[in-house]
Amino acid sequence: MFHRFTRHAEARAMRADWMGQRRQMHFRGGRGRVFDQGDLRFVLLRLIAEKPSHGYELIKAIEDRVGGAYSPSPGVIYPTLTLLEEMGYATVTPGEGGKKLYSVTPEGEAALAANQPAIDAIFGRIDQVRAAHGGGPSPQVLRAMQNLRLALRLRLARGPMSEREIDAVVAALDQAAVAVEKA
């Protein structure tokens, strides 16, 4: 009996440890949230303290920091930015083309300083995700490659193509290859 209890206790401990790690940071693919509650506020606040930015720039900055393993949606970013503004931690000024430019306030700087250890831990986890991602192709590139492959399979499955259709497919693929080389 004792052996069984010990084995189950170890399994529960390992599962709890694994779940604790899962709560900290998740990759793409619908496997949960990336940040613990409140973490995104600190991430955005630190990013706008480094450089005043638009919401889209902040989405890309987070995506870049995690090596493409996660891209926050506008539905998460903009309400959080609004919250930071309401808390007095960020200000908004009109930018080019009607875009809002978010900047940190002195109160926001004080919040960053007061929470520096927690913020350092959050960015440490982000660095771990980036390292674990391995710098391989970003999930967006992999998804786009799979979409192209599926589109070609579906088109070929419809039956033989005319010369005009073959030329159009070849031209589209060649054009995509040139665009990728230039990117």
For each residue, the residues with C-beta under 8 A, 3 or more apart:
1: 4 5
2: 5 6
3: 6 7
4: 1 7 8
5: 1 2 8 9
6: 2 3 9 10
7: 3 4 10 11
8: 4 5 11 12
9: 5 6 12 13
10: 6 7 13 14
11: 7 8 14 15
12: 8 9 15 16
13: 9 10 16 17
14: 10 11 17 18
15: 11 12 18 19
16: 12 13 19 20
17: 13 14 20 21
18: 14 15 21 22
19: 15 16 22 23
20: 16 17 23 24
21: 17 18 24 25
22: 18 19 26 31 32
23: 19 20 32 33 36
24: 20 21 36 125
25: 21 34 35 125 126 128 129
26: 22 31 32 33 34 70
27: 31 69 70 129 133
28: 31 69 70 71 139
29: 139
30:
31: 22 26 27 28
32: 22 23 26
33: 23 26 36
34: 25 26 66 70 72
35: 25 38 39 40 43 122
36: 23 24 33 39
37:
38: 35 41 42
39: 35 36 42 43 122
40: 35 43 44 72 76 77 80
41: 38 44 45 80 83 84 89
42: 38 39 45 46 112 115 118 119 122
43: 35 39 40 46 47 62 122 123 126
44: 40 41 47 48 58 77 80 81 84 90 102
45: 41 42 48 49 84 89 90 104 108 111 112
46: 42 43 49 50 112 119 123
47: 43 44 50 51 53 58 61 62
48: 44 45 51 52 53 58 90 102 103 104 108
49: 45 46 104 108 109 112
50: 46 47
51: 47 48
52: 48 101 102 103 104
53: 47 48 57 58 61 101 102
54: 57 58 95 99 100 101 102
55: 58 59 74 77 78 81 99 100 102
56: 59 60 74 99
57: 53 54 60 61
58: 44 47 48 53 54 55 61 62 77 81 102
59: 55 56 62 63 71 72 73 74 77
60: 56 57 63 64
61: 47 53 57 58 64 65
62: 43 47 58 59 65 66 70 71 72
63: 59 60 66 68 70 71 72 138
64: 60 61 67 68
65: 61 62 123 126 130
66: 34 62 63 69 70 126 129 130 133
67: 64 129 130 131 133 134 135 138
68: 63 64 71 133 137 138 139 140 141
69: 27 28 66 129 130 132 133 139
70: 26 27 28 34 62 63 66 129
71: 28 59 62 63 68 140
72: 34 40 59 62 63 76 77
73: 59 76 77
74: 55 56 59 77 78
75: 78 79
76: 40 72 73 79 80
77: 40 44 55 58 59 72 73 74 80 81
78: 55 74 75 81 82
79: 75 76 82 83
80: 40 41 44 76 77 83 84
81: 44 55 58 77 78 84 85 90 92 100 102
82: 78 79 85 86
83: 41 79 80 86 87
84: 41 44 45 80 81 87 89 90 102 108
85: 81 82 88 89 90 91 92 102
86: 82 83
87: 83 84 90 107
88: 85 105 107 108
89: 41 45 84 85 104 105 107 108 111
90: 44 45 48 81 84 85 87 102 103 104 105 108
91: 85 102 103 104 105
92: 81 85 100 101 102 103
93: 100 101 103
94: 98 99 100 101
95: 54 98 99 100 101
96: 99
97:
98: 94 95
99: 54 55 56 94 95 96
100: 54 55 81 92 93 94 95
101: 52 53 54 92 93 94 95
102: 44 48 52 53 54 55 58 81 84 85 90 91 92
103: 48 52 90 91 92 93
104: 45 48 49 52 89 90 91 108 109 112
105: 88 89 90 91 108 109
106: 109 110
107: 87 88 89 110 111
108: 45 48 49 84 88 89 90 104 105 111 112
109: 49 104 105 106 112 113
110: 106 107 113 114
111: 45 89 107 108 114 115
112: 42 45 46 49 104 108 109 115 116 119
113: 109 110 116
114: 110 111
115: 42 111 112 118 119
116: 112 113 119 120
117: 120 121
118: 42 115 121 122
119: 42 46 112 115 116 122 123
120: 116 117 123 124
121: 117 118 124 125
122: 35 39 42 43 118 119 125 126
123: 43 46 65 119 120 126 127
124: 120 121 127 128
125: 24 25 121 122 128 129
126: 25 43 65 66 122 123 129 130
127: 123 124 130 131
128: 25 124 125 131 132
129: 25 27 66 67 69 70 125 126 132 133
130: 65 66 67 69 126 127 133 135
131: 67 127 128 134
132: 69 128 129
133: 27 66 67 68 69 129 130 136
134: 67 131
135: 67 130
136: 133
137: 68 141 142 145
138: 63 67 68 141 142
139: 28 29 68 69 142 143
140: 68 71 143 144
141: 68 137 138 144 145
142: 137 138 139 145 146
143: 139 140 146 147
144: 140 141 147 148
145: 137 141 142 148 149
146: 142 143 149 150
147: 143 144 150 151
148: 144 145 151 152 176
149: 145 146 152 153
150: 146 147 153 154
151: 147 148 154 155
152: 148 149 155 156 169
153: 149 150 156 157
154: 150 151 157 158
155: 151 152 158 161 169
156: 152 153 161
157: 153 154
158: 154 155
159:
160:
161: 155 156 165 166 169
162: 165 166
163: 166 167
164: 167 168
165: 161 162 168 169
166: 161 162 163 169 170
167: 163 164 170 171
168: 164 165 171 172
169: 152 155 161 165 166 172 173
170: 166 167 173 174
171: 167 168 174 175
172: 168 169 175 176
173: 169 170 176 177
174: 170 171 177 178
175: 171 172 178 179
176: 148 172 173 179 180
177: 173 174 180 181
178: 174 175 181 182
179: 175 176 182 183
180: 176 177 183
181: 177 178
182: 178 179
183: 179 180
